Amino acid sequence: MVVITEKGIICELDDAAPSSSQVIAANPLAKVPTLILNDGRALYDSSIIIEYLDGLVAMPKLIPEKFEERIEVKRREALGNGIMDAAVAISHENREPKKNPQRS
């Protein structure tokens, strides 16, 4: 959403759940985000979608061309992905029913 806003890209947004038939049909991983292109192909995973959108509209350039700058952006991307993975794991853990200790 941030890249779409920064780039001024006009598109149709749908807040479909990963379990929706539209997402399942487009993405074999059944995960969001999923970007469905005009030709019907789907892109999934935030990093791929961002790379695509950055190349779709020239300015502002969000992923640098220079190697060192690009690696720094990718390093921060990996950190963000790790933080989100940890947040999802914690969320899932908190949803699991509490186990009752065995009484002796």
Gaussian input, Z-matrix of N, CA and C with variables (Angstrom, degrees):
# hf/3-21g

backbone

0 1
 N
 C     1     B1
 C     2     B2     1     A1
 N     3     B3     2     A2     1     D1
 C     4     B4     3     A3     2     D2
 C     5     B5     4     A4     3     D3
 N     6     B6     5     A5     4     D4
 C     7     B7     6     A6     5     D5
 C     8     B8     7     A7     6     D6
 N     9     B9     8     A8     7     D7
 C    10    B10     9     A9     8     D8
 C    11    B11    10    A10     9     D9
 N    12    B12    11    A11    10    D10
 C    13    B13    12    A12    11    D11
 C    14    B14    13    A13    12    D12
 N    15    B15    14    A14    13    D13
 C    16    B16    15    A15    14    D14
 C    17    B17    16    A16    15    D15
 N    18    B18    17    A17    16    D16
 C    19    B19    18    A18    17    D17
 C    20    B20    19    A19    18    D18
 N    21    B21    20    A20    19    D19
 C    22    B22    21    A21    20    D20
 C    23    B23    22    A22    21    D21
 N    24    B24    23    A23    22    D22
 C    25    B25    24    A24    23    D23
 C    26    B26    25    A25    24    D24
 N    27    B27    26    A26    25    D25
 C    28    B28    27    A27    26    D26
 C    29    B29    28    A28    27    D27
 N    30    B30    29    A29    28    D28
 C    31    B31    30    A30    29    D29
 C    32    B32    31    A31    30    D30
 N    33    B33    32    A32    31    D31
 C    34    B34    33    A33    32    D32
 C    35    B35    34    A34    33    D33
 N    36    B36    35    A35    34    D34
 C    37    B37    36    A36    35    D35
 C    38    B38    37    A37    36    D36
 N    39    B39    38    A38    37    D37
 C    40    B40    39    A39    38    D38
 C    41    B41    40    A40    39    D39
 N    42    B42    41    A41    40    D40
 C    43    B43    42    A42    41    D41
 C    44    B44    43    A43    42    D42
 N    45    B45    44    A44    43    D43
 C    46    B46    45    A45    44    D44
 C    47    B47    46    A46    45    D45
 N    48    B48    47    A47    46    D46
 C    49    B49    48    A48    47    D47
 C    50    B50    49    A49    48    D48
 N    51    B51    50    A50    49    D49
 C    52    B52    51    A51    50    D50
 C    53    B53    52    A52    51    D51
 N    54    B54    53    A53    52    D52
 C    55    B55    54    A54    53    D53
 C    56    B56    55    A55    54    D54
 N    57    B57    56    A56    55    D55
 C    58    B58    57    A57    56    D56
 C    59    B59    58    A58    57    D57
 N    60    B60    59    A59    58    D58
 C    61    B61    60    A60    59    D59
 C    62    B62    61    A61    60    D60
 N    63    B63    62    A62    61    D61
 C    64    B64    63    A63    62    D62
 C    65    B65    64    A64    63    D63
 N    66    B66    65    A65    64    D64
 C    67    B67    66    A66    65    D65
 C    68    B68    67    A67    66    D66
 N    69    B69    68    A68    67    D67
 C    70    B70    69    A69    68    D68
 C    71    B71    70    A70    69    D69
 N    72    B72    71    A71    70    D70
 C    73    B73    72    A72    71    D71
 C    74    B74    73    A73    72    D72
 N    75    B75    74    A74    73    D73
 C    76    B76    75    A75    74    D74
 C    77    B77    76    A76    75    D75
 N    78    B78    77    A77    76    D76
 C    79    B79    78    A78    77    D77
 C    80    B80    79    A79    78    D78
 N    81    B81    80    A80    79    D79
 C    82    B82    81    A81    80    D80
 C    83    B83    82    A82    81    D81
 N    84    B84    83    A83    82    D82
 C    85    B85    84    A84    83    D83
 C    86    B86    85    A85    84    D84
 N    87    B87    86    A86    85    D85
 C    88    B88    87    A87    86    D86
 C    89    B89    88    A88    87    D87
 N    90    B90    89    A89    88    D88
 C    91    B91    90    A90    89    D89
 C    92    B92    91    A91    90    D90
 N    93    B93    92    A92    91    D91
 C    94    B94    93    A93    92    D92
 C    95    B95    94    A94    93    D93
 N    96    B96    95    A95    94    D94
 C    97    B97    96    A96    95    D95
 C    98    B98    97    A97    96    D96
 N    99    B99    98    A98    97    D97
 C   100   B100    99    A99    98    D98
 C   101   B101   100   A100    99    D99
 N   102   B102   101   A101   100   D100
 C   103   B103   102   A102   101   D101
 C   104   B104   103   A103   102   D102
 N   105   B105   104   A104   103   D103
 C   106   B106   105   A105   104   D104
 C   107   B107   106   A106   105   D105
 N   108   B108   107   A107   106   D106
 C   109   B109   108   A108   107   D107
 C   110   B110   109   A109   108   D108
 N   111   B111   110   A110   109   D109
 C   112   B112   111   A111   110   D110
 C   113   B113   112   A112   111   D111
 N   114   B114   113   A113   112   D112
 C   115   B115   114   A114   113   D113
 C   116   B116   115   A115   114   D114
 N   117   B117   116   A116   115   D115
 C   118   B118   117   A117   116   D116
 C   119   B119   118   A118   117   D117
 N   120   B120   119   A119   118   D118
 C   121   B121   120   A120   119   D119
 C   122   B122   121   A121   120   D120
 N   123   B123   122   A122   121   D121
 C   124   B124   123   A123   122   D122
 C   125   B125   124   A124   123   D123
 N   126   B126   125   A125   124   D124
 C   127   B127   126   A126   125   D125
 C   128   B128   127   A127   126   D126
 N   129   B129   128   A128   127   D127
 C   130   B130   129   A129   128   D128
 C   131   B131   130   A130   129   D129
 N   132   B132   131   A131   130   D130
 C   133   B133   132   A132   131   D131
 C   134   B134   133   A133   132   D132
 N   135   B135   134   A134   133   D133
 C   136   B136   135   A135   134   D134
 C   137   B137   136   A136   135   D135
 N   138   B138   137   A137   136   D136
 C   139   B139   138   A138   137   D137
 C   140   B140   139   A139   138   D138
 N   141   B141   140   A140   139   D139
 C   142   B142   141   A141   140   D140
 C   143   B143   142   A142   141   D141
 N   144   B144   143   A143   142   D142
 C   145   B145   144   A144   143   D143
 C   146   B146   145   A145   144   D144
 N   147   B147   146   A146   145   D145
 C   148   B148   147   A147   146   D146
 C   149   B149   148   A148   147   D147
 N   150   B150   149   A149   148   D148
 C   151   B151   150   A150   149   D149
 C   152   B152   151   A151   150   D150
 N   153   B153   152   A152   151   D151
 C   154   B154   153   A153   152   D152
 C   155   B155   154   A154   153   D153
 N   156   B156   155   A155   154   D154
 C   157   B157   156   A156   155   D155
 C   158   B158   157   A157   156   D156
 N   159   B159   158   A158   157   D157
 C   160   B160   159   A159   158   D158
 C   161   B161   160   A160   159   D159
 N   162   B162   161   A161   160   D160
 C   163   B163   162   A162   161   D161
 C   164   B164   163   A163   162   D162
 N   165   B165   164   A164   163   D163
 C   166   B166   165   A165   164   D164
 C   167   B167   166   A166   165   D165
 N   168   B168   167   A167   166   D166
 C   169   B169   168   A168   167   D167
 C   170   B170   169   A169   168   D168
 N   171   B171   170   A170   169   D169
 C   172   B172   171   A171   170   D170
 C   173   B173   172   A172   171   D171
 N   174   B174   173   A173   172   D172
 C   175   B175   174   A174   173   D173
 C   176   B176   175   A175   174   D174
 N   177   B177   176   A176   175   D175
 C   178   B178   177   A177   176   D176
 C   179   B179   178   A178   177   D177
 N   180   B180   179   A179   178   D178
 C   181   B181   180   A180   179   D179
 C   182   B182   181   A181   180   D180
 N   183   B183   182   A182   181   D181
 C   184   B184   183   A183   182   D182
 C   185   B185   184   A184   183   D183
 N   186   B186   185   A185   184   D184
 C   187   B187   186   A186   185   D185
 C   188   B188   187   A187   186   D186
 N   189   B189   188   A188   187   D187
 C   190   B190   189   A189   188   D188
 C   191   B191   190   A190   189   D189
 N   192   B192   191   A191   190   D190
 C   193   B193   192   A192   191   D191
 C   194   B194   193   A193   192   D192
 N   195   B195   194   A194   193   D193
 C   196   B196   195   A195   194   D194
 C   197   B197   196   A196   195   D195
 N   198   B198   197   A197   196   D196
 C   199   B199   198   A198   197   D197
 C   200   B200   199   A199   198   D198
 N   201   B201   200   A200   199   D199
 C   202   B202   201   A201   200   D200
 C   203   B203   202   A202   201   D201
 N   204   B204   203   A203   202   D202
 C   205   B205   204   A204   203   D203
 C   206   B206   205   A205   204   D204
 N   207   B207   206   A206   205   D205
 C   208   B208   207   A207   206   D206
 C   209   B209   208   A208   207   D207
 N   210   B210   209   A209   208   D208
 C   211   B211   210   A210   209   D209
 C   212   B212   211   A211   210   D210
 N   213   B213   212   A212   211   D211
 C   214   B214   213   A213   212   D212
 C   215   B215   214   A214   213   D213
 N   216   B216   215   A215   214   D214
 C   217   B217   216   A216   215   D215
 C   218   B218   217   A217   216   D216
 N   219   B219   218   A218   217   D217
 C   220   B220   219   A219   218   D218
 C   221   B221   220   A220   219   D219
 N   222   B222   221   A221   220   D220
 C   223   B223   222   A222   221   D221
 C   224   B224   223   A223   222   D222
 N   225   B225   224   A224   223   D223
 C   226   B226   225   A225   224   D224
 C   227   B227   226   A226   225   D225
 N   228   B228   227   A227   226   D226
 C   229   B229   228   A228   227   D227
 C   230   B230   229   A229   228   D228
 N   231   B231   230   A230   229   D229
 C   232   B232   231   A231   230   D230
 C   233   B233   232   A232   231   D231
 N   234   B234   233   A233   232   D232
 C   235   B235   234   A234   233   D233
 C   236   B236   235   A235   234   D234
 N   237   B237   236   A236   235   D235
 C   238   B238   237   A237   236   D236
 C   239   B239   238   A238   237   D237
 N   240   B240   239   A239   238   D238
 C   241   B241   240   A240   239   D239
 C   242   B242   241   A241   240   D240
 N   243   B243   242   A242   241   D241
 C   244   B244   243   A243   242   D242
 C   245   B245   244   A244   243   D243
 N   246   B246   245   A245   244   D244
 C   247   B247   246   A246   245   D245
 C   248   B248   247   A247   246   D246
 N   249   B249   248   A248   247   D247
 C   250   B250   249   A249   248   D248
 C   251   B251   250   A250   249   D249
 N   252   B252   251   A251   250   D250
 C   253   B253   252   A252   251   D251
 C   254   B254   253   A253   252   D252
 N   255   B255   254   A254   253   D253
 C   256   B256   255   A255   254   D254
 C   257   B257   256   A256   255   D255
 N   258   B258   257   A257   256   D256
 C   259   B259   258   A258   257   D257
 C   260   B260   259   A259   258   D258
 N   261   B261   260   A260   259   D259
 C   262   B262   261   A261   260   D260
 C   263   B263   262   A262   261   D261
 N   264   B264   263   A263   262   D262
 C   265   B265   264   A264   263   D263
 C   266   B266   265   A265   264   D264
 N   267   B267   266   A266   265   D265
 C   268   B268   267   A267   266   D266
 C   269   B269   268   A268   267   D267
 N   270   B270   269   A269   268   D268
 C   271   B271   270   A270   269   D269
 C   272   B272   271   A271   270   D270
 N   273   B273   272   A272   271   D271
 C   274   B274   273   A273   272   D272
 C   275   B275   274   A274   273   D273
 N   276   B276   275   A275   274   D274
 C   277   B277   276   A276   275   D275
 C   278   B278   277   A277   276   D276
 N   279   B279   278   A278   277   D277
 C   280   B280   279   A279   278   D278
 C   281   B281   280   A280   279   D279
 N   282   B282   281   A281   280   D280
 C   283   B283   282   A282   281   D281
 C   284   B284   283   A283   282   D282
 N   285   B285   284   A284   283   D283
 C   286   B286   285   A285   284   D284
 C   287   B287   286   A286   285   D285
 N   288   B288   287   A287   286   D286
 C   289   B289   288   A288   287   D287
 C   290   B290   289   A289   288   D288
 N   291   B291   290   A290   289   D289
 C   292   B292   291   A291   290   D290
 C   293   B293   292   A292   291   D291
 N   294   B294   293   A293   292   D292
 C   295   B295   294   A294   293   D293
 C   296   B296   295   A295   294   D294
 N   297   B297   296   A296   295   D295
 C   298   B298   297   A297   296   D296
 C   299   B299   298   A298   297   D297
 N   300   B300   299   A299   298   D298
 C   301   B301   300   A300   299   D299
 C   302   B302   301   A301   300   D300
 N   303   B303   302   A302   301   D301
 C   304   B304   303   A303   302   D302
 C   305   B305   304   A304   303   D303
 N   306   B306   305   A305   304   D304
 C   307   B307   306   A306   305   D305
 C   308   B308   307   A307   306   D306
 N   309   B309   308   A308   307   D307
 C   310   B310   309   A309   308   D308
 C   311   B311   310   A310   309   D309

   B1=1.4477
   B2=1.5332
   B3=1.3289
   B4=1.4646
   B5=1.5221
   B6=1.3264
   B7=1.4688
   B8=1.5297
   B9=1.3134
   B10=1.4697
   B11=1.5231
   B12=1.3223
   B13=1.4627
   B14=1.5276
   B15=1.3391
   B16=1.4698
   B17=1.5201
   B18=1.3180
   B19=1.4627
   B20=1.5244
   B21=1.3338
   B22=1.4612
   B23=1.5221
   B24=1.3208
   B25=1.4606
   B26=1.5259
   B27=1.3269
   B28=1.4613
   B29=1.5213
   B30=1.3084
   B31=1.4626
   B32=1.5176
   B33=1.3108
   B34=1.4614
   B35=1.5238
   B36=1.3150
   B37=1.4583
   B38=1.5228
   B39=1.3136
   B40=1.4595
   B41=1.5212
   B42=1.3008
   B43=1.4666
   B44=1.5349
   B45=1.3171
   B46=1.4680
   B47=1.5204
   B48=1.3050
   B49=1.4624
   B50=1.5217
   B51=1.3389
   B52=1.4665
   B53=1.5324
   B54=1.3082
   B55=1.4661
   B56=1.5308
   B57=1.3422
   B58=1.4646
   B59=1.5285
   B60=1.3029
   B61=1.4701
   B62=1.5243
   B63=1.3275
   B64=1.4698
   B65=1.5297
   B66=1.3187
   B67=1.4679
   B68=1.5228
   B69=1.3176
   B70=1.4679
   B71=1.5237
   B72=1.3249
   B73=1.4691
   B74=1.5261
   B75=1.3366
   B76=1.4664
   B77=1.5199
   B78=1.3365
   B79=1.4509
   B80=1.5273
   B81=1.3284
   B82=1.4626
   B83=1.5327
   B84=1.3322
   B85=1.4564
   B86=1.5291
   B87=1.3526
   B88=1.4665
   B89=1.5286
   B90=1.3458
   B91=1.4617
   B92=1.5165
   B93=1.3023
   B94=1.4501
   B95=1.5216
   B96=1.3200
   B97=1.4513
   B98=1.5282
   B99=1.3128
   B100=1.4584
   B101=1.5116
   B102=1.3203
   B103=1.4617
   B104=1.5127
   B105=1.3212
   B106=1.4599
   B107=1.5259
   B108=1.3246
   B109=1.4641
   B110=1.5227
   B111=1.3256
   B112=1.4674
   B113=1.5237
   B114=1.3382
   B115=1.4619
   B116=1.5270
   B117=1.3577
   B118=1.4521
   B119=1.5236
   B120=1.3346
   B121=1.4715
   B122=1.5194
   B123=1.3239
   B124=1.4600
   B125=1.5228
   B126=1.3177
   B127=1.4639
   B128=1.5131
   B129=1.3235
   B130=1.4531
   B131=1.5074
   B132=1.3009
   B133=1.4517
   B134=1.5292
   B135=1.3055
   B136=1.4729
   B137=1.5128
   B138=1.3312
   B139=1.4682
   B140=1.5273
   B141=1.3226
   B142=1.4724
   B143=1.5191
   B144=1.3309
   B145=1.4677
   B146=1.5176
   B147=1.3252
   B148=1.4663
   B149=1.5218
   B150=1.3217
   B151=1.4762
   B152=1.5315
   B153=1.3200
   B154=1.4724
   B155=1.5304
   B156=1.3366
   B157=1.4639
   B158=1.5241
   B159=1.3284
   B160=1.4593
   B161=1.5309
   B162=1.3271
   B163=1.4555
   B164=1.5178
   B165=1.3251
   B166=1.4621
   B167=1.5199
   B168=1.3215
   B169=1.4617
   B170=1.5240
   B171=1.3310
   B172=1.4686
   B173=1.5292
   B174=1.3111
   B175=1.4680
   B176=1.5157
   B177=1.2998
   B178=1.4530
   B179=1.5264
   B180=1.3177
   B181=1.4646
   B182=1.5221
   B183=1.3329
   B184=1.4620
   B185=1.5190
   B186=1.3194
   B187=1.4650
   B188=1.5243
   B189=1.3283
   B190=1.4673
   B191=1.5278
   B192=1.3252
   B193=1.4700
   B194=1.5307
   B195=1.3388
   B196=1.4669
   B197=1.5200
   B198=1.3280
   B199=1.4537
   B200=1.5259
   B201=1.3365
   B202=1.4625
   B203=1.5255
   B204=1.3302
   B205=1.4629
   B206=1.5275
   B207=1.3287
   B208=1.4627
   B209=1.5337
   B210=1.3341
   B211=1.4572
   B212=1.5254
   B213=1.3240
   B214=1.4677
   B215=1.5246
   B216=1.3274
   B217=1.4667
   B218=1.5279
   B219=1.3291
   B220=1.4647
   B221=1.5341
   B222=1.3393
   B223=1.4530
   B224=1.5271
   B225=1.3196
   B226=1.4649
   B227=1.5312
   B228=1.3111
   B229=1.4671
   B230=1.5329
   B231=1.3203
   B232=1.4640
   B233=1.5282
   B234=1.3278
   B235=1.4571
   B236=1.5275
   B237=1.3194
   B238=1.4628
   B239=1.5156
   B240=1.3274
   B241=1.4679
   B242=1.5245
   B243=1.3259
   B244=1.4589
   B245=1.5167
   B246=1.3248
   B247=1.4632
   B248=1.5282
   B249=1.3321
   B250=1.4646
   B251=1.5287
   B252=1.3201
   B253=1.4681
   B254=1.5255
   B255=1.3282
   B256=1.4622
   B257=1.5327
   B258=1.3319
   B259=1.4687
   B260=1.5275
   B261=1.3133
   B262=1.4639
   B263=1.5259
   B264=1.3215
   B265=1.4659
   B266=1.5320
   B267=1.3258
   B268=1.4674
   B269=1.5251
   B270=1.3180
   B271=1.4662
   B272=1.5205
   B273=1.3175
   B274=1.4699
   B275=1.5253
   B276=1.3282
   B277=1.4632
   B278=1.5289
   B279=1.3251
   B280=1.4668
   B281=1.5258
   B282=1.3148
   B283=1.4689
   B284=1.5217
   B285=1.3153
   B286=1.4583
   B287=1.5188
   B288=1.3386
   B289=1.4691
   B290=1.5227
   B291=1.3044
   B292=1.4714
   B293=1.5187
   B294=1.3349
   B295=1.4547
   B296=1.5201
   B297=1.3346
   B298=1.4684
   B299=1.5235
   B300=1.3230
   B301=1.4631
   B302=1.5392
   B303=1.3085
   B304=1.4635
   B305=1.5194
   B306=1.3249
   B307=1.4656
   B308=1.5247
   B309=1.3158
   B310=1.4609
   B311=1.5072
   A1=110.68
   A2=116.67
   A3=120.34
   A4=110.00
   A5=117.39
   A6=120.78
   A7=110.30
   A8=117.18
   A9=121.14
   A10=109.66
   A11=116.97
   A12=121.44
   A13=110.96
   A14=116.89
   A15=121.18
   A16=111.90
   A17=116.86
   A18=121.98
   A19=112.67
   A20=117.36
   A21=120.83
   A22=112.09
   A23=116.84
   A24=121.34
   A25=109.02
   A26=114.41
   A27=120.77
   A28=107.25
   A29=115.74
   A30=119.45
   A31=109.28
   A32=114.80
   A33=120.79
   A34=107.87
   A35=116.31
   A36=121.22
   A37=109.23
   A38=115.00
   A39=121.34
   A40=106.89
   A41=116.81
   A42=119.74
   A43=111.31
   A44=115.35
   A45=121.39
   A46=111.37
   A47=115.20
   A48=121.85
   A49=109.10
   A50=117.61
   A51=119.75
   A52=112.84
   A53=116.66
   A54=120.36
   A55=113.29
   A56=117.58
   A57=119.61
   A58=110.55
   A59=116.17
   A60=120.71
   A61=111.35
   A62=117.74
   A63=121.64
   A64=110.66
   A65=117.74
   A66=121.00
   A67=110.04
   A68=117.65
   A69=121.61
   A70=110.88
   A71=117.47
   A72=121.28
   A73=111.70
   A74=117.28
   A75=121.03
   A76=113.29
   A77=117.25
   A78=121.30
   A79=110.08
   A80=117.54
   A81=119.80
   A82=113.18
   A83=117.42
   A84=121.10
   A85=111.93
   A86=116.86
   A87=123.36
   A88=111.08
   A89=115.17
   A90=121.07
   A91=109.42
   A92=115.95
   A93=121.68
   A94=107.64
   A95=118.18
   A96=126.52
   A97=112.29
   A98=113.95
   A99=122.93
   A100=106.79
   A101=116.85
   A102=121.99
   A103=108.15
   A104=116.95
   A105=121.42
   A106=107.43
   A107=115.27
   A108=121.83
   A109=110.83
   A110=116.27
   A111=121.06
   A112=112.62
   A113=117.76
   A114=120.29
   A115=112.75
   A116=116.92
   A117=121.31
   A118=114.60
   A119=117.47
   A120=118.97
   A121=109.33
   A122=115.14
   A123=119.63
   A124=110.08
   A125=114.83
   A126=121.78
   A127=106.66
   A128=116.58
   A129=120.78
   A130=108.72
   A131=114.27
   A132=126.34
   A133=108.11
   A134=114.52
   A135=120.71
   A136=113.17
   A137=117.94
   A138=119.79
   A139=111.93
   A140=117.68
   A141=121.12
   A142=110.13
   A143=116.55
   A144=120.55
   A145=110.33
   A146=117.58
   A147=120.91
   A148=110.74
   A149=117.01
   A150=121.11
   A151=110.14
   A152=116.25
   A153=121.38
   A154=110.51
   A155=117.01
   A156=120.64
   A157=111.60
   A158=117.89
   A159=120.89
   A160=110.74
   A161=116.25
   A162=119.90
   A163=113.66
   A164=116.59
   A165=121.52
   A166=111.83
   A167=116.29
   A168=122.77
   A169=107.24
   A170=116.10
   A171=120.94
   A172=114.38
   A173=117.18
   A174=119.01
   A175=110.48
   A176=119.16
   A177=126.48
   A178=110.64
   A179=116.01
   A180=122.23
   A181=108.03
   A182=116.50
   A183=120.69
   A184=112.93
   A185=117.26
   A186=121.69
   A187=106.78
   A188=117.45
   A189=120.88
   A190=112.91
   A191=115.11
   A192=121.47
   A193=110.88
   A194=117.02
   A195=120.42
   A196=109.66
   A197=115.55
   A198=122.59
   A199=113.60
   A200=118.08
   A201=121.75
   A202=111.34
   A203=117.30
   A204=121.23
   A205=110.60
   A206=116.09
   A207=121.33
   A208=110.85
   A209=116.42
   A210=120.85
   A211=110.23
   A212=117.92
   A213=120.87
   A214=110.53
   A215=118.01
   A216=121.42
   A217=109.86
   A218=116.95
   A219=120.79
   A220=111.20
   A221=117.61
   A222=121.58
   A223=110.20
   A224=116.07
   A225=120.38
   A226=110.86
   A227=115.87
   A228=120.55
   A229=110.21
   A230=116.80
   A231=121.04
   A232=111.10
   A233=117.40
   A234=121.20
   A235=110.38
   A236=116.67
   A237=120.91
   A238=111.83
   A239=116.95
   A240=120.57
   A241=110.99
   A242=116.70
   A243=120.52
   A244=112.07
   A245=116.76
   A246=121.23
   A247=109.93
   A248=116.86
   A249=120.05
   A250=111.08
   A251=117.75
   A252=120.67
   A253=110.39
   A254=116.38
   A255=120.52
   A256=110.85
   A257=116.52
   A258=120.25
   A259=110.91
   A260=117.23
   A261=120.83
   A262=110.11
   A263=116.87
   A264=120.19
   A265=111.03
   A266=116.70
   A267=120.74
   A268=110.17
   A269=116.54
   A270=120.62
   A271=110.88
   A272=116.81
   A273=120.72
   A274=110.52
   A275=116.37
   A276=120.75
   A277=110.91
   A278=116.20
   A279=120.49
   A280=112.31
   A281=117.75
   A282=121.12
   A283=112.41
   A284=117.62
   A285=120.78
   A286=109.51
   A287=116.16
   A288=118.09
   A289=110.87
   A290=115.25
   A291=120.83
   A292=108.77
   A293=115.88
   A294=120.94
   A295=108.64
   A296=114.76
   A297=119.76
   A298=109.61
   A299=117.49
   A300=118.56
   A301=109.66
   A302=115.71
   A303=121.71
   A304=109.26
   A305=115.52
   A306=119.04
   A307=109.58
   A308=117.14
   A309=119.54
   A310=111.93
   D1=-39.20
   D2=-179.79
   D3=-64.00
   D4=-44.77
   D5=-179.03
   D6=-64.63
   D7=-42.51
   D8=178.59
   D9=-58.97
   D10=-43.35
   D11=179.36
   D12=-67.16
   D13=-48.76
   D14=-178.70
   D15=-60.12
   D16=-37.90
   D17=-177.50
   D18=-85.06
   D19=-11.70
   D20=-178.32
   D21=68.75
   D22=32.38
   D23=-178.30
   D24=-82.19
   D25=130.60
   D26=177.33
   D27=-94.35
   D28=123.51
   D29=179.03
   D30=-155.26
   D31=166.99
   D32=176.87
   D33=-90.65
   D34=126.53
   D35=179.91
   D36=-108.26
   D37=139.57
   D38=178.94
   D39=-132.84
   D40=130.50
   D41=-178.53
   D42=-94.23
   D43=46.52
   D44=-178.86
   D45=-64.68
   D46=143.82
   D47=176.61
   D48=-77.40
   D49=154.75
   D50=178.17
   D51=-56.12
   D52=-27.90
   D53=-178.67
   D54=-83.86
   D55=-1.37
   D56=-178.90
   D57=-69.28
   D58=150.68
   D59=-178.86
   D60=-61.73
   D61=-33.23
   D62=-179.99
   D63=-65.01
   D64=-45.06
   D65=179.85
   D66=-68.50
   D67=-45.01
   D68=-179.76
   D69=-60.04
   D70=-39.57
   D71=179.99
   D72=-69.14
   D73=-32.91
   D74=-175.19
   D75=-90.27
   D76=-29.37
   D77=-170.96
   D78=-127.26
   D79=113.55
   D80=-179.09
   D81=-63.21
   D82=-16.64
   D83=177.49
   D84=-87.80
   D85=-10.85
   D86=-178.28
   D87=50.70
   D88=51.10
   D89=-179.46
   D90=-130.31
   D91=157.11
   D92=171.61
   D93=-112.19
   D94=149.33
   D95=6.68
   D96=-81.22
   D97=151.87
   D98=172.71
   D99=-132.52
   D100=129.25
   D101=177.96
   D102=-108.98
   D103=118.30
   D104=178.62
   D105=-97.64
   D106=118.17
   D107=-177.62
   D108=-77.72
   D109=164.73
   D110=-179.57
   D111=-58.31
   D112=-29.86
   D113=-179.52
   D114=-84.83
   D115=3.48
   D116=176.82
   D117=95.26
   D118=-16.19
   D119=176.48
   D120=-67.64
   D121=152.94
   D122=179.37
   D123=-118.32
   D124=141.36
   D125=172.35
   D126=-111.73
   D127=137.86
   D128=178.70
   D129=-136.64
   D130=154.82
   D131=-173.46
   D132=90.16
   D133=126.45
   D134=-176.08
   D135=-53.40
   D136=-42.75
   D137=-175.96
   D138=-63.69
   D139=-37.86
   D140=178.59
   D141=-70.37
   D142=-42.99
   D143=179.56
   D144=-62.23
   D145=-43.59
   D146=179.87
   D147=-63.83
   D148=-44.14
   D149=178.42
   D150=-58.38
   D151=-44.06
   D152=179.40
   D153=-62.52
   D154=-50.41
   D155=-177.56
   D156=-64.58
   D157=-35.32
   D158=178.91
   D159=-65.78
   D160=-35.47
   D161=178.01
   D162=-80.44
   D163=-21.19
   D164=-177.86
   D165=-70.05
   D166=-39.89
   D167=-179.37
   D168=-122.07
   D169=123.26
   D170=-171.30
   D171=-62.42
   D172=-43.77
   D173=-173.25
   D174=-128.50
   D175=144.87
   D176=-4.56
   D177=-74.34
   D178=145.84
   D179=178.74
   D180=-80.58
   D181=121.30
   D182=-177.01
   D183=-99.40
   D184=-27.28
   D185=177.35
   D186=-111.02
   D187=112.59
   D188=-175.46
   D189=-63.64
   D190=154.28
   D191=176.27
   D192=-83.57
   D193=-35.41
   D194=-177.93
   D195=-63.46
   D196=133.66
   D197=-172.76
   D198=-51.86
   D199=-55.49
   D200=-176.07
   D201=-61.80
   D202=-41.41
   D203=179.17
   D204=-66.83
   D205=-40.41
   D206=179.05
   D207=-63.37
   D208=-43.40
   D209=179.31
   D210=-63.04
   D211=-38.55
   D212=177.76
   D213=-62.66
   D214=-42.57
   D215=177.22
   D216=-62.93
   D217=-43.90
   D218=179.94
   D219=-66.37
   D220=-34.39
   D221=177.12
   D222=-63.37
   D223=-44.83
   D224=178.30
   D225=-66.47
   D226=-36.25
   D227=176.56
   D228=-60.64
   D229=-44.96
   D230=179.09
   D231=-62.74
   D232=-39.59
   D233=177.03
   D234=-62.71
   D235=-46.57
   D236=178.01
   D237=-60.01
   D238=-42.36
   D239=177.76
   D240=-62.47
   D241=-41.71
   D242=179.12
   D243=-64.08
   D244=-40.87
   D245=178.01
   D246=-63.06
   D247=-43.61
   D248=179.64
   D249=-66.36
   D250=-39.98
   D251=177.13
   D252=-60.03
   D253=-42.88
   D254=179.39
   D255=-64.77
   D256=-40.92
   D257=179.36
   D258=-63.46
   D259=-41.17
   D260=178.31
   D261=-65.14
   D262=-42.82
   D263=179.34
   D264=-61.28
   D265=-42.80
   D266=178.35
   D267=-64.35
   D268=-42.80
   D269=179.11
   D270=-60.59
   D271=-44.84
   D272=179.56
   D273=-65.06
   D274=-40.76
   D275=179.80
   D276=-62.50
   D277=-40.16
   D278=-179.18
   D279=-70.91
   D280=-19.78
   D281=179.42
   D282=-85.54
   D283=-17.47
   D284=179.76
   D285=-69.65
   D286=140.96
   D287=178.37
   D288=-63.87
   D289=143.89
   D290=178.39
   D291=-68.91
   D292=136.43
   D293=177.68
   D294=-85.06
   D295=132.54
   D296=176.92
   D297=-81.92
   D298=131.04
   D299=178.01
   D300=-65.78
   D301=144.34
   D302=178.68
   D303=-67.10
   D304=134.64
   D305=175.57
   D306=-89.33
   D307=141.23
   D308=179.57
   D309=-95.85

